[in-house]
Amino acid sequence: MTLLAHGADTLTRDALAVLQPGFEGTTAPAWLLRQVGEGLTAVGLFGRNIASPEQLAALTAQLRAERDDVLVAIDEEGGDVTRLEVRGGSSFPGNLALGAVDDTGLTRDVARELGRRLAECGVNLNWAPSADVNSNPDNPVIGVRSFGADTRLAARHTAAYVEGLQAAGVAACTKHFPGHGDTNVDSHHALPRIDVDLDTLVARELVPFKAAIEAGTKAVMSAHILVPALDPTRPATLSPQILTGLLRKELGYEGLIVTDGMEMNAIAGTYGIERGSVLAIAAGADAICVGGGLADEATVLRLRDALVAAVREGALPAERLADAAARVRALASWTRQVRAAAAPGAPQEGSAPGIGLAAARRALVVTGTAGPVTAPYVATLAPVANIAVGDETPWGVAAELAALVPGTVSGVFPEGATAADVLAAAGERTVVLVVRDAHRHPWMAAALEALVEARPQTVVVEMGVPRAEPRGALHIATHGASRVCGRAAAELIAGV
């Protein structure tokens, strides 16, 4: 092999190494295995790739047969955002519920148990936790994914979550730097903007990320948000000032920097994914997350070739690409060492299979009282799901209450439904009204108000961020809509 050919091969492998693509199906397609063999170092999993723990373990074994240190990443926050249990709902409450309990030991234990389950399936990089301070209660994309609106609370629970997850041998990826909590736009759809001064950013948004760095987070995910106080022209994912200047130099972070999904419209709609990927690596990112929507070999080759061309044309220093690839490989090496140190087939220390439900029970905030509920009508007012959560994961209390109270009947009411619609369906039954972020949806708030006025004995279950004044004979705030949150609320309603 000539020196030129060797250099070209190294450049191509470095370009592949920085990609974290997705794919279709529950087994690894031939093209993916081929690219892993040629230098691809990471793969991203989504709900479409997972049918069961056993199937997932077989899939990750397929990948490791090709490359034993491959990074297998997943967006498994627990709570509302789950890929591991996408079809049934998560066995863990999300961040807001853990923040409501405010027991860092519990948060650490929940994260460790979640990490243990991921590790058993061969997943070794989790795009979690969300360290965003939910300072804007109308935020359409963060909400219950945040530990809360209090900066110090968010910081201590972010650190505990990182420690718990990594104690199970799964690398944490703290997101969305420099903080997505004060936005009113979903970056899946457009480019959000945070117009606060530098002092506010330092005192509020950055504090949980500093705590995560001190806790040893192996990765940090950038946000597709414009923060003029830090960079007036480019979103964080593409900003040298934010990724290199702030995160690397000022905060002293040395681990992996991962981008949020590059096909999200905040990037793809303005820069395109090829140019966006080049700009992100040049700015200081080390790994390109793509595959939520674009999940084929053509996308991988397009991005690989765009990075190689940028180096050859002088738009991207070869040293920067090599440094990014080296950071990816260093994390892959860490995960391989962790796996090698674990005793094959032995259960991990600290297994706590029931901890999710126990945490969800502790997170309930209850106002008012109600007698035994018999044969209720569960009316779920269902807003359009945000893309991060997805619309395929079931939520609510109907199924859980039906398992506990004979004769339970239920219905789902989409955006625009009214109290009259619910009453017509419920007849004379006691209504259990299930809402999600009622304060953000005027139609939902109006239906709730009118229903409680017409039926004062109504039981209200708020499964989003509880902002409105508690209403109903019994009001239950679950601080999340995962399956165990629904189960905890159903137990309370049923009196079991």
Secondary structure, DSSP 8 states (H G I E B T S, - for coil): --HHHHHHHHHHHHHHHTEE---SSSS--HHHHHHHHHT--EEEE-GGG-S-HHHHHHHHHHHHHH-TT-EEEE---BTTB-STTTTT--SS--HHHHHHHT-HHHHHHHHHHHHHHHHHTT--EE---B------TT-SSSGGGSS-S-HHHHHHHHHHHHHHHHHTT-EEEEEEET--TT-SS-TTTS--B----HHHIIIIIHHHHHHHHHTT-SEEEE---B-TTT-SSS-GGG-HIIIIIIIIIIT---SEEE-S-TTSHHHHTTT-HHHHHHHHHHHT--BEE--SS--SHHHHHHHHHHHHHHHHHTSS-HHHHHHHHHHHHHHHHHHHHHHHHS-TT---TT--TTHHHHHHHHH-EEEE------S-EEEEEE----TTT-SSS--SSHHHHHHHSTT-EEEEEETT--HHHHHHHHTTS-EEEEESSGGG-HHHHHHHHHHHHH-TT-EEEE-S---S---SSEEEE-SS-SHHHHHHHHHHHHT-
